[in-house]
């Protein structure tokens, strides 16, 4: 595994603590940098409760209590990218759930912009793969208002830039191991992500999920192939047909029946 030197990481930490004014992003995004937090999602939640605007981001060098989907621990060593984005899209909670697909597309675009030799693929519901191995994941957390509508959505994103867990449930890798220059730091990756996310977010708010769904399917890993979907208490086996209009996984079961899955862990047959 190729890693940045400790000296480079210390320099990176010093640069982050000086602020983020050098990031070239749309003015609608505000980035708050931290050396260490428990969880960037928790930090953004505090800002959201204080009235922070759509586009507020907390970015940290490391997390001491990072978490992934289903309450899993997200190991957060220095050198990777950890941030959370506050969104107030003015939609229903159900519709806002599709923003995980928007994030995956933006991450894929960002990686390609930084190195066009890398070919990201998208794993349902929200992971990005390189060479069949996971390099990033997205965690969505939302809060409803008093009448049950969406108050805000928090999108937590972790990207394996220089490190990856070798004992993960699903095979993992890092962007540097896959060939990305180790001179590209988390700051540049964050900047590129924001500039990739913004047009997809605007398109989604204007036109809804159909175009995002189509673009996501164009990069979907395992489409048309046999997959396994691990659910609480059972594992499904079948062919990955598509995702439906709401983002659910459409699975053609080995039994011949069809089933829509709204949440689960996907594994591939080969």
C-alpha positions as CSV (number, residue, x, y, z in Angstrom):
1,X,0.0,0.0,0.0
2,X,1.3,3.4,-1.0
3,X,1.0,6.0,1.8
4,X,1.8,9.7,2.2
5,X,4.7,10.3,4.6
6,X,3.9,11.4,8.1
7,X,5.7,14.7,7.3
8,X,3.3,15.3,4.5
9,X,0.3,14.6,6.7
10,X,1.5,17.0,9.4
11,X,1.9,19.7,6.7
12,X,-1.6,18.9,5.5
13,X,-2.9,19.3,9.0
14,X,-1.3,22.7,9.4
15,X,-2.7,23.8,6.0
16,X,-6.2,22.8,7.0
17,X,-6.0,24.6,10.3
18,X,-5.1,27.8,8.4
19,X,-8.6,27.7,6.8
20,X,-10.1,26.7,3.5
21,X,-10.1,30.0,1.6
22,X,-8.0,28.4,-1.1
23,X,-10.8,26.0,-2.1
24,X,-12.2,27.0,-5.5
25,X,-15.9,26.1,-5.1
26,X,-19.3,27.7,-5.7
27,X,-20.1,30.5,-3.2
28,X,-23.2,28.5,-2.0
29,X,-20.9,26.1,-0.2
30,X,-19.2,26.9,3.1
31,X,-16.5,24.6,4.4
32,X,-15.6,24.4,8.1
33,X,-12.3,22.6,8.6
34,X,-11.4,20.7,11.7
35,X,-8.3,18.8,12.8
36,X,-10.3,16.1,14.6
37,X,-14.0,15.5,15.5
38,X,-16.0,12.6,16.8
39,X,-18.1,12.5,13.7
40,X,-18.5,15.1,10.9
41,X,-22.2,14.2,10.7
42,X,-22.6,15.1,14.4
43,X,-20.8,18.4,13.8
44,X,-23.0,19.3,10.8
45,X,-26.1,18.4,12.8
46,X,-25.1,20.9,15.5
47,X,-24.7,23.6,12.8
48,X,-28.0,22.6,11.2
49,X,-29.8,23.0,14.5
50,X,-28.3,26.5,14.7
51,X,-29.8,27.3,11.3
52,X,-26.9,26.6,9.0
53,X,-27.7,26.9,5.3
54,X,-27.9,24.4,2.5
55,X,-24.3,23.7,1.3
56,X,-22.6,23.8,4.8
57,X,-19.8,21.3,5.0
58,X,-17.6,20.1,7.9
59,X,-14.4,18.5,6.8
60,X,-12.0,16.8,9.3
61,X,-8.5,15.4,9.1
62,X,-9.6,12.5,11.3
63,X,-12.7,11.2,13.2
64,X,-12.6,9.4,16.5
65,X,-16.1,8.1,16.2
66,X,-16.8,7.9,12.5
67,X,-19.7,5.6,11.5
68,X,-21.0,4.0,8.3
69,X,-24.4,2.5,7.3
70,X,-26.3,0.5,9.9
71,X,-24.2,1.9,12.7
72,X,-21.0,0.3,11.6
73,X,-17.7,1.9,12.6
74,X,-15.9,3.9,9.9
75,X,-12.1,3.7,10.5
76,X,-10.8,7.2,10.0
77,X,-7.0,7.5,9.8
78,X,-5.3,10.8,8.7
79,X,-4.8,10.9,5.0
80,X,-8.3,10.0,3.8
81,X,-11.2,12.4,3.1
82,X,-14.0,12.7,5.7
83,X,-16.7,15.3,5.4
84,X,-20.4,15.9,5.8
85,X,-22.7,18.1,3.8
86,X,-25.8,19.7,5.0
87,X,-28.7,19.9,2.4
88,X,-32.0,21.6,2.6
89,X,-33.5,20.6,-0.7
90,X,-37.1,21.4,0.0
91,X,-38.4,17.9,-0.9
92,X,-39.9,15.0,0.8
93,X,-37.8,12.7,3.0
94,X,-38.4,9.8,0.5
95,X,-37.2,11.9,-2.5
96,X,-34.2,13.2,-0.6
97,X,-33.0,9.6,-0.1
98,X,-32.1,9.5,-3.7
99,X,-29.3,12.1,-3.1
100,X,-27.1,9.1,-2.2
101,X,-27.1,8.4,-6.0
102,X,-26.3,12.0,-6.7
103,X,-23.3,11.8,-4.3
104,X,-22.0,8.6,-5.9
105,X,-22.2,10.1,-9.4
106,X,-20.3,13.2,-8.2
107,X,-17.6,11.1,-6.5
108,X,-17.2,9.1,-9.7
109,X,-16.9,12.3,-11.7
110,X,-14.4,13.8,-9.3
111,X,-12.2,10.7,-9.4
112,X,-12.2,10.7,-13.2
113,X,-11.3,14.5,-13.3
114,X,-8.3,13.8,-11.0
115,X,-7.1,10.8,-13.0
116,X,-8.8,9.8,-16.2
117,X,-7.1,6.4,-16.2
118,X,-9.3,5.4,-13.2
119,X,-12.6,3.9,-14.0
120,X,-15.1,4.1,-11.1
121,X,-18.1,1.9,-10.9
122,X,-21.1,2.3,-8.7
123,X,-22.4,-0.3,-6.2
124,X,-25.9,-0.1,-5.0
125,X,-27.0,1.8,-3.0
126,X,-24.2,4.3,-2.6
127,X,-20.6,3.0,-2.8
128,X,-18.0,3.7,-5.4
129,X,-15.7,0.9,-6.6
130,X,-12.4,0.9,-8.4
131,X,-11.2,-2.5,-9.8
132,X,-14.2,-4.0,-8.0
133,X,-13.0,-2.7,-4.6
134,X,-14.7,-0.1,-2.4
135,X,-13.1,3.4,-2.2
136,X,-15.9,5.4,-0.7
137,X,-19.3,5.2,1.0
138,X,-22.1,7.6,1.8
139,X,-24.2,7.8,5.0
140,X,-27.5,9.8,4.9
141,X,-29.2,11.0,8.1
142,X,-32.3,13.2,8.0
143,X,-34.5,15.1,10.4
144,X,-38.2,15.8,9.9
145,X,-40.0,19.0,10.9
146,X,-43.1,19.2,13.1
147,X,-45.4,18.2,10.3
148,X,-43.3,15.3,9.0
149,X,-41.7,17.1,6.1
150,X,-37.9,17.1,5.6
151,X,-36.2,19.7,7.7
152,X,-32.6,18.8,6.6
153,X,-30.5,16.0,5.3
154,X,-26.9,15.3,6.3
155,X,-24.7,13.5,3.8
156,X,-21.6,12.0,5.4
157,X,-18.9,10.9,2.9
158,X,-15.7,9.0,3.5
159,X,-13.2,8.4,0.7
160,X,-10.2,6.0,1.0
161,X,-7.5,8.3,-0.5
162,X,-4.3,6.8,1.0
163,X,-5.5,4.2,3.5
164,X,-8.1,1.4,3.4
165,X,-9.3,-1.3,5.9
166,X,-7.9,-4.7,5.1
167,X,-10.5,-6.5,7.1
168,X,-13.6,-4.8,5.7
169,X,-16.8,-6.8,5.1
170,X,-16.4,-5.9,1.4
171,X,-13.0,-5.7,-0.3
172,X,-11.6,-2.2,-0.1
173,X,-8.8,-0.2,-1.8
174,X,-7.5,3.4,-1.9
175,X,-7.3,5.8,-4.7
176,X,-3.5,6.1,-4.3
177,X,-3.1,2.3,-4.5
178,X,-5.2,2.4,-7.7
179,X,-2.8,4.9,-9.2
180,X,-3.9,8.4,-8.2
181,X,-0.9,10.7,-7.5
182,X,-0.1,10.8,-3.8
183,X,0.4,14.6,-4.3
184,X,-3.4,15.0,-4.4
185,X,-4.5,15.6,-0.9
186,X,-8.0,15.5,0.7
187,X,-8.4,19.3,0.1
188,X,-8.1,18.9,-3.7
189,X,-10.4,15.8,-3.6
190,X,-13.0,17.7,-1.6
191,X,-12.8,20.7,-4.0
192,X,-13.2,18.5,-7.0
193,X,-16.2,16.7,-5.4
194,X,-18.0,19.9,-4.6
195,X,-17.6,21.2,-8.1
196,X,-18.8,17.8,-9.4
197,X,-21.7,17.6,-7.0
198,X,-23.2,21.0,-7.6
199,X,-24.4,20.5,-11.2
200,X,-25.9,17.1,-10.3
201,X,-27.6,18.5,-7.3
202,X,-29.1,21.4,-9.3
203,X,-30.2,18.9,-12.0
204,X,-31.9,16.7,-9.4
205,X,-33.7,19.6,-7.8
206,X,-34.9,20.9,-11.2
207,X,-35.8,17.6,-12.9
208,X,-36.0,14.9,-10.2
209,X,-34.6,11.5,-10.2
210,X,-35.0,10.1,-13.8
211,X,-31.8,11.6,-15.3
212,X,-29.7,10.8,-12.2
213,X,-31.1,7.2,-12.3
214,X,-30.1,6.8,-15.9
215,X,-26.6,8.1,-15.4
216,X,-26.2,6.0,-12.3
217,X,-27.2,2.8,-14.2
218,X,-24.7,3.6,-16.9
219,X,-22.0,3.1,-14.3
220,X,-23.6,0.4,-12.2
221,X,-21.4,-2.5,-11.2
222,X,-23.0,-6.0,-11.7
223,X,-26.0,-4.8,-13.7
224,X,-27.6,-7.9,-15.3
225,X,-25.4,-10.2,-13.3
226,X,-26.0,-12.5,-10.4
227,X,-25.7,-10.9,-7.0
228,X,-26.4,-11.6,-3.3
229,X,-28.3,-9.2,-1.1
230,X,-27.8,-9.7,2.6
231,X,-30.8,-8.6,4.7
232,X,-31.5,-9.0,8.4
233,X,-32.4,-12.6,8.8
234,X,-32.0,-13.7,5.2
235,X,-29.8,-13.5,2.1
236,X,-31.4,-13.1,-1.4
237,X,-29.9,-14.5,-4.5
238,X,-30.8,-13.4,-8.0
239,X,-30.0,-11.2,-11.0
240,X,-29.6,-7.4,-10.7
241,X,-32.2,-6.1,-13.2
242,X,-32.2,-2.4,-12.5
243,X,-33.2,0.2,-9.9
244,X,-36.7,1.4,-10.0
245,X,-38.0,5.0,-10.1
246,X,-37.5,5.4,-6.4
247,X,-34.0,3.9,-6.3
248,X,-35.0,0.4,-5.0
249,X,-33.0,-2.5,-6.2
250,X,-35.0,-4.7,-8.7
251,X,-33.9,-8.3,-8.2
252,X,-34.9,-11.3,-10.3
253,X,-34.8,-14.0,-7.7
254,X,-33.4,-17.5,-8.5
255,X,-36.9,-18.8,-7.7
256,X,-38.3,-16.8,-10.7
257,X,-40.0,-14.2,-8.6
258,X,-39.2,-10.5,-8.6
259,X,-38.4,-8.5,-5.5
260,X,-37.7,-4.8,-4.8
261,X,-35.1,-4.2,-2.1
262,X,-34.9,-0.8,-0.4
263,X,-32.0,-1.5,1.9
264,X,-29.4,-4.2,2.1
265,X,-25.7,-5.2,1.5
266,X,-24.9,-6.3,-2.0
267,X,-22.2,-8.9,-2.8
268,X,-21.3,-10.1,-6.3
269,X,-21.1,-13.7,-7.4
270,X,-17.6,-13.2,-9.0
